[in-house]
Amino acid sequence: MDIQIKQLEYTVIFEPDEDGCYVAYVPALDNIATQGETLSEAKAMAKDLIQGYLQTFKKKGLPLPKENVSYKPRIEKLMVGVLK
């Protein structure tokens, strides 16, 4: 039996939380999220989460969600003034 694997790529946003852990969000997949104690662990958890999420689509016979190729997250710092 020949097993074929389709490679897909999704944007994952990693944010540190107040406890020093990392939270990982996948915007293209309904903002599903997971976390890990380290960035490396959060990446591994995100891969597992994405694979499980996509397997659910496959089992239900639904098309796999695609990444929006125009989606490019930006992170910027903005200076704002506050009255003293």
N, C-alpha and C positions, 0 to 999 in steps of 0.2 A: 504494500500500500504506500503510495507516494503522498507525503504530507506537504501541503503548500502553506506557507505563511505569508500573509500580506503585511507589509510594514507601513504603519501610519505614524504621523507626527502631529503632536498637539502642543500648544503653548501651555506651560505651567508657570504660575506665579508663586514664588516662594517668599514668604514674609516671616521675619522673626517675631515671636510673641514675647510678652513680658516675662515669661519664665525661661527664656533662652532656647525654646524649641522653635521649630519651623513649621508653619502652616502652608500647605500647597493647595492652590486653586486651579481648576481647569475650566476656563471660561467657555470653551466650545462645547463642553459637556455639562450644561446646566449648572456651571460653577460647583461641580462636585469638589469636595475637599477632604484632605487627610492631613496628618502631621507626623513629625518625627522629632526625636530628641536632638538630632544633628541634621545638617543639610543633607548629608549622604543618606541617612535613614529616611528623611522626608522624600528624597528622590526615589528610593526603592519603594516606599509606600505608595507614592503617586503612580509609579508604573503598575503596581499590583492593582490599584484602584481603577485605573484606566482599562486594564485588561479585563477585569471583572465586569465593569460597566459595559464594555463592548460585547462581551460574551452574552450578556443579557439580551442585547439587540439581536445578536445572531440566533439565539435560541428561540426568540419570538418571530424570527423571519423578517425583521425590520432592517432597512438600510443603515449602514454605519454612519454616524454623524461625521461630517467633514469639518475640518478647520477652516475658518473664514480666512482666506489668504490675504485679505486686506487688513485683518486685525493685527495691529502692532501696538502692544501696550507701551505706554510712555510713563516714565517716572520723572517728575520735575519738582523742585522745591520752589515755592512761591513766597515772596516777601509780602506781608500784609501789615498794615498799621492798626494799632488798637489804642483808643484813647486811654490816657493815664488816669 
